[in-house]
Each structure stands twice: as C-alpha cells, then as structure tokens.
Amino acid sequence: MMVSSVRRLLAAAALSVLFFVSRAQPAGNSTPKKETRPYKVLTSGKQITIKSSLHIQHVMLWTNNGHRVIEQREINADSYTFTIPINEKIFFLMVGLEGGKIYTEKIGVN
C-alpha cells in the first residue's frame, strides 16, 4: 500500500514538472517573414523567362508527378528563357543562383 502511494506521488510530480517545463510555441510574433526572391518568373504560354539580379547557375523544371522536363546547368547569365515541351498545367521550378542559394516554387502555365 505504501509503495503504490509513493508511485502515485512520483507520477503526479513528474507530470506537473513536464507540464510547467514544456511549451507549445514560443511567445511573441511567430509569423514567418517571407523572403524576397532576387529573381522574377515571367510566363507567356509555354515560354518561361527567368530574370535575376544575380547570375543564374542552373534551372530545373519538373511536373507534379516528378518527371523532369528541363535541366540546364552552367547558365551563368542574368536571364534564361526556355519553352516547355509537354502539355501540363502545373510545374515545380528550381533556380540556383550564384553564391549557392537555391529557390523552388510552384508555377502554372496555360
């Protein structure tokens, strides 16, 4: 009987310590800041143009199903234009810029 009372007391103490120590979210403004991208994506039908303030190193475009459509490396230019060769509406674009920074985004075409 004494052992079960001690166990209950220890369990209650452990739970109360966990309750006070753990926090769900940090206090304050937890809104993530949206990073401004140093490039713009311009679409005109199936023609895509990427214009950047930094040199574009590589570009990759793939479908919603994961099929790689475009992959171009060693571009080293401020703009890059390509035409999408397949009939899809939604794509994912990866742009690698000088300095090693890589950006990805979802784009739609008509």
Stockholm file with secondary structure:
# STOCKHOLM 1.0

chainA/1-110         MMVSSVRRLLAAAALSVLFFVSRAQPAGNSTPKKETRPYKVLTSGKQITIKSSLHIQHVMLWTNNGHRVIEQREINADSYTFTIPINEKIFFLMVGLEGGKIYTEKIGVN
#=GR chainA/1-110 SS CHHHHHHHHHHHHHHHHHHHHCCSSCSSCCCCCCCCCSEEEEEETTEEEEEEEEEEEEEEEEETTSCEEEEECCCCEEEEEEECCSCCSEEEEEEEETTSCEEEEEEECC
#=GC SS_cons         CHHHHHHHHHHHHHHHHHHHHCCSSCSSCCCCCCCCCSEEEEEETTEEEEEEEEEEEEEEEEETTSCEEEEECCCCEEEEEEECCSCCSEEEEEEEETTSCEEEEEEECC
//
